[in-house]
Every structure is written in C-alpha cells, then in structure tokens.
Amino acid sequence: MSRTGYVQVIWRCPVGDKGWLLAAVGLVAAVGALTSCAAEAAPETTVGQVSIGERPPPTSSQPPEAMPVVHDGDEVVATGRVLAEAGKPARFCAPAPTTGMDPTGCVFGVPIAGLTGDLPDEVTLRGKWRAGTFEVIRQEPAPPDASPPAPAVPCQPPAGGWQPYRDVDSKELHRYVVEEHPEDFRQPWVAWPNGFPSGNAPTEDMLTQARVMVVEVVHGDVAEARKALEARYTGNLCVVPAGDGLSIADQEHVRAATEKAIEPFLRDPKYGVYATSAADKLTVDLVMLTPDLVADFAALPMALIHFNPWLRPA
C-alpha cells in the first residue's frame, strides 16, 4: 500500500465506561490532525515491564501459533464492502473508521479478483489469499447485524424490586471510585434489569425504565465498599466482586504501556491497524495478520495485547 498522499488522524477517546479507543483514520489528504478527547497519559511505564497492581502481568492469550495468521495459499473469509471503480483494480474494504476527507472509504482493504455479478453494499467473500490478492471463490450474503445483548445485572433485586429511574446525582460515587480509589474498583457501568429500551419504546417508558449502577470491587471487602458507596449514591446500586478483571488503575497501566508502543504501527499503513481499544488488554483491530507482520509485532508487550484481524483464515 503506497504512502503517497496518505496521512492518518489518530485520537484517543473513552469507550463507554470500559476502556479507551485509539483509532487511526486514513485520509487521502496532505493534512492530518491530532485530536485528543482524554486526559494526558499516566506517567511513563516501561514497555514489557508494566506493573499491574498486586498481580503479575497477564500472560498472552494469543501465542503466535494461536493467532489467526494468513499464509500465502490459505483459504480466507471476511465481510465488508467492495470498491469497484472503472479502470481501477477492485478492492475489498475493511470496516474501518472513515472521514469525509477520504473519497473512497477504503484505505484499509485488500485487492480482490474473481468477482461476478452485482454485489450488495456489504458481502461475505470466501476465497484464497495468493500473492497479496484475495482470489474470490464464493460470495455470500453478509450476516445480519447482531448487537450483543446488554449485560445482565449481576445482583439479585432488592426487596420490592429495582426502582424506576429517577435523576440521581452520581458525581460523588464516581469521585470516590474513579478519582480516590482507582486501584480498588473497575469503572462503574449501568445495567438495565428489564433490558435496554428499544427504539420503539415510548419516550416516557424510556425515561422511567429502571437502571442499576454496577460497581465491581477488585481489592477490599465488598460489604464495606457497598456501605461507602450507598452513602454517596441513592439510586439502584449493585456492588460485586470483580473476579479476574483489572482495576481502573491497572487498566491505565495497560493503556500507558501499550498506547505509545502501538503508535508507530498505527502511523505506518503497511500494518493495516485502524483502531485500538484499551481495557484489561489492548485490542488491536487490523486488516489481517501475516507471518511478517507478526514478526514485527513481537516488539510489542504481547502479554497485554489481543489482535483482532478482519481478514482471517477460513
């Protein structure tokens, strides 16, 4: 993929209450911008030697032999959009972030050959990866979009059930959890005991639908934490052990250790990295993994990273 006229805009934003998003958007323009919508990173942490609270650093869940690496001649599959322009080779486009300054919306994609007939806006293609080209063998309808269900409330309802929503100030709870004790908790999040309201629900029902503030305790006594939080928040509250999840402070260590390490790969389009999100690990969304790319990625703190390629072995 040529670098000519290619600039990437990279930004970092919170992803709900669970982590951070670092996205690279390819632009076919000679100007790039860096927009930060989060505070500056935590103090510098040595890559590969990050301290994760009282726990040892997590071991890699993706050893090289377990990664979905594509080798020349492998059967592959992906779902995306085909860009076919007169006089130009067709391309198969990954679902990467785009901007209005990118006229094609296909900076992150691969060359394809063997297409037949008209194609819908989104399609699943199966074929062979050969000499840097996706040779199409079969075309299938894209699977329907399936948003993951909203997580269930991890607490039993109190006597009398969860109360309908009312406007309760959560600033003191967040201050206590996020600012004063980030080493003891995960990020608070909201659960919907009756399910997330559908777009067809009447506005009044949506406004009064019960919702529960969930706080997961990483270190310390859950009962003591609940007592402290009930003094700071009067709405529906669920306080539970966090299991193996990392604390807010430990997630910040992961982000600090991986964000700077991944930046060179975000900026170099040959790696096809189009977004990352950081929580207990850094998830790297990219076009594909090849043996050469995996060899280069070995310089990263691999125990803290999960690779999520778009084009995979079938």
C-alpha positions, 0 to 999 in steps of 0.5 A: 500500500503506497504512502503517497498522499496518505496521512492518518488522524489518530485520537484517543477517546473513552469507550463507554465506561470500559476502556479507551479507543485509539483509532487511526483514520486514513485520509487521502489528504496532505493534512492530518490532525491530532485530536485528543478527547482524554486526559494526558497519559499516566506517567511513563511505564516501561514497555514489557515491564508494566506493573499491574497492581498486586498481580503479575502481568497477564500472560498472552492469550494469543501465542503466535501459533494461536493467532489467526495468521494468513499464509500465502495459499490459505483459504480466507473469509471476511465481510465488508464492502467492495470498491469497484471503480472503472479502470481501477483494480477492485478492492475489498474494504475493511470496516474501518473508521472513515472521514469525509476527507477520504473519497473512497472509504477504503484505505484499509482493504485488500485487492480482490479478483474473481468477482461476478455479478452485482454485489450488495453494499456489504458481502461475505467473500470466501476465497484464497489469499495468493500473492497479496490478492484475495482470489474470490471463490464464493460470495455470500450474503453478509450476516445480519447485524447482531448487537450483543445483548446488554449485560445482565445485572449481576445482583439479585433485586432488592426487596420490592424490586429495582426502582424506576429511574429517577435523576440521581446525582452520581458525581460523588460515587464516581469521585470516590471510585474513579478519582480516590480509589482507582486501584480498588474498583473497575469503572462503574457501568449501568445495567438495565434489569428489564433490558435496554429500551428499544427504539420503539419504546415510548419516550416516557417508558424510556425515561422511567425504565429502571437502571442499576449502577454496577460497581465491581470491587477488585481489592477490599471487602465488598460489604464495606465498599457497598456501605461507602458507596450507598452513602454517596449514591441513592439510586439502584446500586449493585456492588460485586466482586470483580473476579479476574478483571483489572482495576481502573488503575491497572487498566491505565497501566495497560493503556500507558504501556501499550498506547505509545508502543502501538503508535508507530504501527498505527502511523505506518499503513503497511500494518493495516491497524485502524483502531485500538481499544484499551481495557484489561488488554489492548485490542488491536483491530487490523486488516489481517495478520501475516507471518511478517507482520507478526514478526514485527509485532513481537516488539510489542508487550504481547502479554497485554495485547489481543489482535483482532484481524478482519481478514482471517483464515477460513 
